[in-house]
């Protein structure tokens, strides 16, 4: 490799370091940093051999000084040329790297110590933000959980507003026969059901994504020492029939057998061995209600319910989803803390974030200036 390419690779490596740095800490989202990288790139690419030879040492020393500042946060496993080539290849395959981020799995295979303020136990497939998104993470189960709680608080908010409006119009006898008021209340009633139903679907979608994420993460981190059957099971497939998929209950038990050090199943989920009423409701009635909402037929669970019933079902589903997710996590990982990226699967934390989201959306709709 010639000196020009080595210098270019070192600059790409520095670009990666700046890209992982939030703007407020001097990241690439700052226009000065971005311009500096672009100017250096243009110079390395367009300078003559003579110009390169004269300034090469100076540029090298400058880039090394930046790299040294990051040594307490990034300890390379791979050499700089390899890291630069791999990072550069992402742009060739995907033009939206700065929108979609890079995979956490690639980062932990690239850096021995990644001392950045990310939550614990991030799954391998988590997308890590770059540039303007530096410091942010994105993984499917995380935003599905946020959506589920947001839909829950929307259902509750609509339910409360509907009752306040009903009490308000009751004060005038003339309103009893007002068809427009009746229509408005009917629509509000239906909207409570809409948000509640979608909340239940989203909670179950989160739960499935959460279980699948645990399996996929372990699969990616341990692929070289897994048997073929273990690989199939971790990806949700049956032992000898890779085109047939395990039920979510079967997969939870297989995850324990594969991931736990003692290879035992301490939490039985299958139908014959369910003892807890919570598990019977979650994998029975709640699952049926979710299935009816997704692909209804007259012989399935009814989705015609009173708003009070929908709210009660959605709230119970939210509590049980997190409770059972916590219990499954501890059954699979008995020595690990609960995952921070899901707010430790705590109801209160996730619920309050959804309430804040609802307030912020309301301020946007009302064109309010948000100062705090």
N, C-alpha and C positions, 0 to 999 in steps of 0.2 A: 504494500500500500504506500502511495507517495505521500509527501508532506501535506499537500493540499487536501487530500481526502482525510488524513488524520486530524487536521485542523478543523475541517468541516464536521467531522464526527464529534469532536470535542465541543463544538458550538451547539450541535444538536443535543448533546447530553446536557449542556448548560440550559438550553431551552426547556428540556424536560424538568429540570430542577425548578426553574422559574415558573413553569406551567403548573406544577403541583403546589406552588406557594400562593396563598390568598393575596389579593390585591393590596390589602392594608399592611401586609408584611413585605411588600416589594416584589410581588409576583408579576408575571408577564402581562396581566391585565392593565398594568400601568403603561401609559403611552410611551414614556421615556425608555422603559425596559424593552418594550416591543420594538421601538425604533432602533435601539442599540443592537438588538439581535438581527434585525433586518439589514442594517447597515453593514454589520460584520459579515453576514451571509453574502451580501452583494460583493463586498470587497474580496472575500475568499474565492468566490466564483469568477469574478471578472478581472482580478489583478493579473498582471504579467508575472512570469516566473521570477524576473528580477525584483519586482515590487514585493512579491511574496517572500523572497529570500531575505530582503532587507528588514521587513517588519514581522517576520514569522515568530521570532523569539519574544518580541514585545507582546504580540497577540496571545501567544501561548501562556506567558506569565500572567496576563490579565485574566484569561479564562481559568487558569489554575487558582488564582486568588479567589475567584467566585466559588469554585469547587471546594476549596478548603473551608470556606464559610459554612458549607452544607455538610461537612463530614460528620458532625454530631447527629445529624438527622438521617443521612443516607450512607450506609456501608455496602459497597458494591459486592455482589456475588459474581457477576459477570464483568468482563472488561468493558471499558468505555466504548470501544468500537462496536462490540456486539450489541450493547444497549442502544447505541445510536442507530444502528442498522434496523433493529427490531422496532424501535419507536418510529423511525422514518417509514417503515413498511406499513404501519397502521394507516398512514395518510394515503398510501397508494391503494389500499383496499377499501378505505372508508373516508370519504371527504369530510365527514362530520365529527371528527375526533374531539374537537373542542366543544361540541354540543353533547356528544354521547359519553365522553370520558374514556378512560382505559380500565381494563379489568384488574381488580384487586389481586387476582391470582398471578397475573404477570408481574405486578409490583413486588409481591413477596417472593417470587422466584428470581427477581432481579436484584433486590436489596436485602441484605442479611438483617439489618436493623432499620425498620422504617419508623422513625420516631416522629410521627405526625399525629395530630389529635383526632384520630378516627375512633369510633366506638369499638368495643371489644367484640371478638368472635364474628367479624364480618365474613359472610360467605365468599368463597372463591370468585363467584361470578359477579360480585358487586361492581358497579361502575363507579370509578373515582373521578371526581370532577377536575377539569383542567381550566386554566385561564380564569375567566370571570366566575366559573363554577368551582374553583379550587377550594378545598376544604369541605365540599359537599359530597354526599354519597347517594347512590340510587340502586335499589334492588327491589324486585317485583313485590315480594311479600310486605316490604316496608310501606310502599305507597298504596297497596291494597288495604292494609290495616288502617292507614290514614283515611282512605276513601270510606271504608266501612263505618268508622266513627263519625265522619262528617255527615254521612247519610243518616246515621242515628240521631245526631243533634238537630239535623234539619227536620226529621220526622217529629221530634219532641217540640221544636220551635213552632212548626206548623200546627201541631196539636194544641199547644197553648194559645196561639193566636186565634185558632178556630173557636175555642171555648170563650175567649175574651170577647170576640166579635158576637158570638151567640148571646152572651149575657148582655151585651150592649144593645142589640136590636130588640131584645125582649122588653126593654123599657118603653117601647112604643107599640100600642095595640095594632096600629095600622101596618106594622111590618110583618104581621103574621101571614098575610096573604100576598106579600110582595114576592113575585116569582123570581125577581132578580136576586133578592137576598137568599132565597132558597137555593137558587142555582149556585151562588157563591159558596154557601155552606156545603153543598153537595160536592163541589169541586175541591174545597179544602179537605173535606172528608176523604175523598179519593186520593188527594195528594199525600195525606198522612200514610195511607196504605202504600202508595208508590214508594215513598222514601223508606218506609219500614221494610218492605219486601226487598228493595234493592240493597238495603243494609244487611239483611240476612244473607242474601246471595254473596255480598262482598265479604262478609265475615267467613263464610265457608270457603270462598275463593282464596282468602288470605290463608286459612288453615291448610288447605291443600298445597298452596305455594310454599308455605313454611315447612311442611313435611318434605316436599320434593326438594327444597333448597338444602335441607340437612343432608339428604342422600347425595345430591349432586356435588355439594361441597366436599364431602368425604371421598367421593369417587375421584374428583379432580386431584385432591391432595395425596391420595394413596394408590393411584392407578397402577403403579408398577408392582405392587405387592398384593393385589386383589386377585381372587380366582374369577373365572368366567361367570360362575353363578352369582358371586358377590357383586360383580359389576352389573349384571342384569337386575338384581334385586335393588341395588342402590338407585338405578334409573327407573325403578318401578315396574320392571318386567319379571315374569315368572322364571323359575329356575331353568327349565329346559324348553321353554316356549317364549322366546324373546318377542314374539308378536302378540302375546297375551299379557295383559297388564294386571298387576296386583291391585287388590282393593286398597283403599287408604288404611283400613284397619290392619290388613296383612302387612302392608309396608312398614307401619309403625313397629310391629313386632320384629320384622326382619332387620330394621335399623338397629334395634337393641342387640340382636344376635351378632351383627357385624361390627358395630362400633364399640360397644362396651368391652372393657378388658376381660371380664369374666364370661362374655358371650352368652349371658343369660337374659331371659325375658322377665323383667320384674313388673311390667305393666301390661296386663292382658286386655286386648281391645276387642277380640273377635266375639261374635254374638253369643256363643254358648257360655263364655266365661265373664260376661259383664255382670258386675254386682252393684255398681254405683248407679243410683237414679240419675245422676248428672250425665253419666256416660250413655245410659239408655236413652235419655232425652236427646243428647247431642247427636249420637249416631243413629237414632231412631226417628223421633218426631221432627227434629230440626232438619235432619238430612232429607226427610220426605218433603218437608215444606220447601226447602231449597230446590229440590228436584222438580216439584210441581211448578214453582215459579219460573224455572228455566225451560222445561218442556212439559207443559201441562197436558193432561188428558182427563176426562171425566172420572176415571177410576182412581185418580191420585188424590193426594191431600188437597182439601179445598183451599183456594186462595181468595174466596169471598169471606171477609171477616170484618168485624167492627173495628173502627180505628183504635179503640181502647185495647182490643185483643192484639192488633198488629204492634202497637207500641210495647205492650207487655212481652210479646214474643221476641221482638227486636232487642229489647233491653236484656232479657234473659240470655239470648244468644250471644250478645256482646260479652257478658260476664263469663259465661261458660267457655266461650272460645278462648279467652285469655287464660282462664283457670286450667283448662285441659292442655293448652299449649305449654304452660309452665310445667305441668306434671310430666308431660312427654319429654320436654327438654331435660328435666332432671333425671328421668328414667334412662335416657340415652347418654347424658353427660353428668353423672352424679357428682363429679368434683368441680364442675364449672359453675361460675356465676351465671345469672340470667342475662340474655343478650341485650346490650345497651342500645344497639341500633333499632330495637323494637321497644325502647323505653322499658326494658326489663319485663315486658309483657304485663305491665301494671295497668289496671283499668283507669285509675284516677289520672295518671299522667297522660295517657292517650286521649281520654275523654276531655280533659282540660285543653289540650292542644287543638282538638276539634272545635271546642267552644270558641277559642281564640280565632281559629280560621273563619268560623261563621261571623264573628264580629268584624274581622278584617274585610271579608267579602261585602258585608253590609256597608262598611265605610266607603269601599270602592264604588258600590252601587249608588250611594248617596253623594258621591264626589266630595268626601270629607278629606281634609289634609291630615295625614297621620304623622304625629310627631314623636310618638313613643310606642 
